[in-house]
């Protein structure tokens, strides 16, 4: 495995602000949430938490955290469809976002 030279290392952008690259926006339907805590357990980024009175806990996004990776684990494990990922990524600053229309299946023949 080849190592990068110092010149090549300088060309790699450094992400020093988490708000420059946001990978997901979690949408929570509080009416459907029953506070089972499964989404908070399965989240690899530890973005979700429970809040509220003892017998009526609901899930929410932790204050000041925007590091969702859009892994969709929380949506997959929620039995009540209380969680969804609305936006899969959002790059700002020195990053470019290419939107060229709706996603379509690739060509099958050339």
Contact map, one row per residue, 1 for C-alpha under 8 A:
11100000000000000000000000000000000000000000000000000000000000000000000000000000000000000000000000000000000000
11110000000000000000000000000000000000000000000000000000000000000000000000000000000000000000000000000000000000
11111000000000000000000000000000000000000000000000000000000000000000000000000000000000000000000000000000000000
01111101100000000000000000000000000000000000000000000000000000000000000000000000000000000000000000000000000000
00111111100000000000000000000000000000000000000000000000000000000000000000000000000000000000000000000000000000
00011111110000000000000000000000000000000000000000000000000000000000000000000000000000000000000000000000000000
00001111111000000000000000000000000000000000000000000000000000000000000000000000000000000000000000000000000000
00011111111100000000000000000000000000000000000000000000000000000000000000000000000000000000000000000000000000
00011111111100000000000000000000000000000000000000000000000000000000000000000000000000000000000000000000000000
00000111111110000000000000000000000000000000000000000000000000000000000000000000000000000000000000000000000000
00000011111110000000000000000000000000000000000000000000000000000000000000000000000000000000000000000000000000
00000001111111000000000000000000000000000000000000000000000000000000000000000000000000000000000000000000000000
00000000011111100000000000000000000000000000000000000000000000000000000000000000000000000000000000000000000000
00000000000111110000000000000000000000000000000000000000000000000000000000000000000000000000000000000000000000
00000000000011111101100000000000000000000000000000000000000000000000000000000000000000000000000000000000000000
00000000000001111100000000000000000000000000000000000000000000000000000000000000000000000000000000000000000000
00000000000000111111100000000000000000000000000000000000000000000000000000000000000000000000000000000000000000
00000000000000111111110000000000000000000000000000000000000000000110000000000000000000000000000000000000000000
00000000000000001111110000000000000000000000000000000000000000000100000000000000000000000000000000000000000000
00000000000000101111110000000000000000000000000000000000000000000000000000000000000000000011101000000000000000
00000000000000101111111000000000000000000000000000000000000000000000000000000000000000001111000000000000000000
00000000000000000111111110000000000000000000000000000000000000000111100000000000000000001110000000000000000000
00000000000000000000111110000000000000000000000000000000000000000011110000000000000000111110000000000000000000
00000000000000000000011111000000000000000000000000000000000000000111110000000000000011111100000000000000000000
00000000000000000000011111100000000000000000000000000000000000000101010000000000000011111000000000000000000000
00000000000000000000000111110000000000000000000000000000000010000001000000000000001111100000000000000000000000
00000000000000000000000011111000000000000000000000000000000000000000000000000000001111000000000000000000000000
00000000000000000000000001111100100000000000000000000000001100000000000000000000011100000000000000000000000000
00000000000000000000000000111111100000000000000000000000000000000000000000000000111000000000000000000000000000
00000000000000000000000000011111100000000000000000000000011000000000000000000000010000000000000000000000000000
00000000000000000000000000001111100000000000000000000000000000000000000000000000010000000000000000000000000000
00000000000000000000000000001111110000000000000000000000000000000000000000000001110000000000000000000000000000
00000000000000000000000000011111111100000000000000000000011000000000000000000001110000000000000000000000000000
00000000000000000000000000000001111100000000000000000001110000000000000000000001000000000000000000000000000000
00000000000000000000000000000000111110000000000001000001111000000000000000000000000000000000000000000000000000
00000000000000000000000000000000111111100000000000000000000000000000000000000000000000000000000000000000000000
00000000000000000000000000000000001111111000000001000000001000000000000000000000000000000000000000000000000000
00000000000000000000000000000000000111111100000000000000000000000000000001001100000000000000000000000000000000
00000000000000000000000000000000000111111110000100000000000000000000000011101100000000000000000000000000000000
00000000000000000000000000000000000011111110011111000000001000000000000001000000000000000000000000000000000000
00000000000000000000000000000000000011111110010000000000000000000000000000000000000000000000000000000000000000
00000000000000000000000000000000000001111111000000000000000000000000000011000000000000000000000000000000000000
00000000000000000000000000000000000000111111111100000000000000000000000011000000000000000000000000000000000000
00000000000000000000000000000000000000000111110000000000000000000000000000000000000000000000000000000000000000
00000000000000000000000000000000000000000011111000000000000000000011100000000000000000000000000000000000000000
00000000000000000000000000000000000000011011111110000000000000000000000000000000000000000000000000000000000000
00000000000000000000000000000000000000010010111110000000000011001111000000000000000000000000000000000000000000
00000000000000000000000000000000000000110010011111000000001111000000000000000000000000000000000000000000000000
00000000000000000000000000000000000000010000011111100000001111000000000000000000000000000000000000000000000000
00000000000000000000000000000000001010010000000111110000111100000000000000000000000000000000000000000000000000
00000000000000000000000000000000000000000000000011111000111100000000000000000000000000000000000000000000000000
00000000000000000000000000000000000000000000000001111101110000000000000000000000000000000000000000000000000000
00000000000000000000000000000000000000000000000000111111100000000000000000000000000000000000000000000000000000
00000000000000000000000000000000000000000000000000011111100000000000000000000000000000000000000000000000000000
00000000000000000000000000000000000000000000000000001111100000000000000000000000000000000000000000000000000000
00000000000000000000000000000000011000000000000000011111110000000000000000000000000000000000000000000000000000
00000000000000000000000000000000011000000000000001111111111000000000000000000000000000000000000000000000000000
00000000000000000000000000000100111000000000000001110001111100000000000000000000000000000000000000000000000000
00000000000000000000000000010100101010010000000111100000111110000000000000000000000000000000000000000000000000
00000000000000000000000000010000000000000000000111100000011111000000000000000000000000000000000000000000000000
00000000000000000000000001000000000000000000001110000000001111101000000000000000000000000000000000000000000000
00000000000000000000000000000000000000000000001110000000000111111000000000000000000000000000000000000000000000
00000000000000000000000000000000000000000000000000000000000011111000000000000000000000000000000000000000000000
00000000000000000000000000000000000000000000000000000000000001111100000000000000000000000000000000000000000000
00000000000000000000000000000000000000000000001000000000000011111110000000000000000000000000000000000000000000
00000000000000000110010110000000000000000000001000000000000000011111000000000000000000000000000000000000000000
00000000000000000100011100000000000000000000101000000000000000001111100000000000000000000000000000000000000000
00000000000000000000011111000000000000000000101000000000000000000111111000000000000000000000000000000000000000
00000000000000000000011100000000000000000000100000000000000000000011111000000000000000000000000000000000000000
00000000000000000000001110000000000000000000000000000000000000000001111100000000000010011000000000000000000000
00000000000000000000000000000000000000000000000000000000000000000001111110000000000000000000000000000000000000
00000000000000000000000000000000000000000000000000000000000000000000011111110000000110000000000000000000000000
00000000000000000000000000000000000000100110000000000000000000000000001111111000000000000000000000000000000000
00000000000000000000000000000000000001110110000000000000000000000000000111111100001100000000000000000000000000
00000000000000000000000000000000000000100000000000000000000000000000000111111100111110000000000000000000000000
00000000000000000000000000000000000000000000000000000000000000000000000111111110000000000000000000000000000000
00000000000000000000000000000000000001100000000000000000000000000000000011111110000000000000000000000000000000
00000000000000000000000000000000000001100000000000000000000000000000000001111111111000000000000000000000000000
00000000000000000000000000000000000000000000000000000000000000000000000000011111110000000000000000000000000000
00000000000000000000000000000001110000000000000000000000000000000000000000000111110000000000000000000000000000
00000000000000000000000000001001100000000000000000000000000000000000000000100111111100000000000000000000000000
00000000000000000000000000011111100000000000000000000000000000000000000000100111111100000000000000000000000000
00000000000000000000000001111000000000000000000000000000000000000000000001100100111110000000000000000000000000
00000000000000000000000001110000000000000000000000000000000000000000000101100000111111000000000000000000000000
00000000000000000000000111100000000000000000000000000000000000000000010100100000001111110000000000000000000000
00000000000000000000000111100000000000000000000000000000000000000000000000000000000111110000000000000000000000
00000000000000000000001111000000000000000000000000000000000000000000000000000000000011111100000000000000000000
00000000000000000000001110000000000000000000000000000000000000000000010000000000000011111100000000000000000000
00000000000000000000111110000000000000000000000000000000000000000000010000000000000000111110000000000000000000
00000000000000000000111100000000000000000000000000000000000000000000000000000000000000111111000010000000000000
00000000000000000001111000000000000000000000000000000000000000000000000000000000000000001111101110000000000000
00000000000000000001100000000000000000000000000000000000000000000000000000000000000000000111111110000000000000
00000000000000000001000000000000000000000000000000000000000000000000000000000000000000000011111100000000000000
00000000000000000000000000000000000000000000000000000000000000000000000000000000000000000001111100000000000000
00000000000000000001000000000000000000000000000000000000000000000000000000000000000000000011111110000000000000
00000000000000000000000000000000000000000000000000000000000000000000000000000000000000000011111111000000000000
00000000000000000000000000000000000000000000000000000000000000000000000000000000000000000111001111100000000000
00000000000000000000000000000000000000000000000000000000000000000000000000000000000000000000000111110000000000
00000000000000000000000000000000000000000000000000000000000000000000000000000000000000000000000011111000000000
00000000000000000000000000000000000000000000000000000000000000000000000000000000000000000000000001111100000000
00000000000000000000000000000000000000000000000000000000000000000000000000000000000000000000000000111110000000
00000000000000000000000000000000000000000000000000000000000000000000000000000000000000000000000000011111000000
00000000000000000000000000000000000000000000000000000000000000000000000000000000000000000000000000001111100000
00000000000000000000000000000000000000000000000000000000000000000000000000000000000000000000000000000111110000
00000000000000000000000000000000000000000000000000000000000000000000000000000000000000000000000000000011111000
00000000000000000000000000000000000000000000000000000000000000000000000000000000000000000000000000000001111100
00000000000000000000000000000000000000000000000000000000000000000000000000000000000000000000000000000000111111
00000000000000000000000000000000000000000000000000000000000000000000000000000000000000000000000000000000011111
00000000000000000000000000000000000000000000000000000000000000000000000000000000000000000000000000000000001111
00000000000000000000000000000000000000000000000000000000000000000000000000000000000000000000000000000000001111
